[in-house]
Amino acid sequence: MDVLPTSFTLDNYASVLLDGEALAPLVNSALMSIMAVGSVLVLALFASHLITTRRNWAASVLEFSLFIPWVLPSSLVAIGMITAFDAPNPLIFGGVLLGSYQILPIAYGILIIPMMVRLIGSAMVGLDPNLGEAARALGAGPLYSFLRISLPLLAPVLILVSAMAFNDLVNEYTVSAFLYNANNTPLGIAIASGASSNDPEITAKTLVYATLVMSLSFVIIMLADRVGLGRTRLAPV
């Protein structure tokens, strides 16, 4: 049975881009990925700062605990989320996350924690410690020194790491298959469903999704690279 569309035209793109229901999976994935990347970026900055500045057993435990998702299959992460949050949980004030919109962005965040902590931590190690010492000698506090000196120097890495994490999440499938619901169907599920359909029109939408996500990933990486280079030129020396 031939399931490919009868023609490859711009009408297929119009049917996705101009139809709110057809475009919803891409929008859902983009929003949930942004939520996950933004939250983990703050966590990774804080954790990486502790790990690189406090060389003790507590920092080592924190570092290795944040790398645990790297050694776990994505399906096991999803099953762990289901097991932990399918009943009232004191960690979320007695709430239940299973079946909610929030559980998928949280799971996405767990997946990218190791990569972001590792890359941001490596960038922090490369910072010149003399800059921080000079700032403290001039009376700057730790927070002011970090915001005005360390953060601008880290900005190119933060931008590129965030772009890489977003591209990894925007078409994520395995965790999504376990945790999504009808209100937040992600792009990976829409593509998988369309690929298994015998309807040529649905297959056409799937091909459009694939093209759009490749284009989006390319644009994001190019913008991140360009903005990152610009931030490098503006960084203090």
Protein Blocks (a to p, Z undefined) as FASTA:
>chain_A
ZZbdfbdcfklmmmmmmmmklmmmmmmmmmmmmmmmmmmmmmmmmmmmmmmmmccfklmm
mmmmmmmmmmpcfklmmmmmmmmmmcccfklgopafehpaklmmmmmmmmmmmmmmmmmm
mmmmmpcfklmmmmmmnopafklmmmmmmmmmmmmmmmmmmmmmmmmmmmcfklmmmmgc
fklccfklmmmmmmmpcbfklmmmmmmmmmmmmmmmmmmmmmmmmmmmmmmmmpcZZ
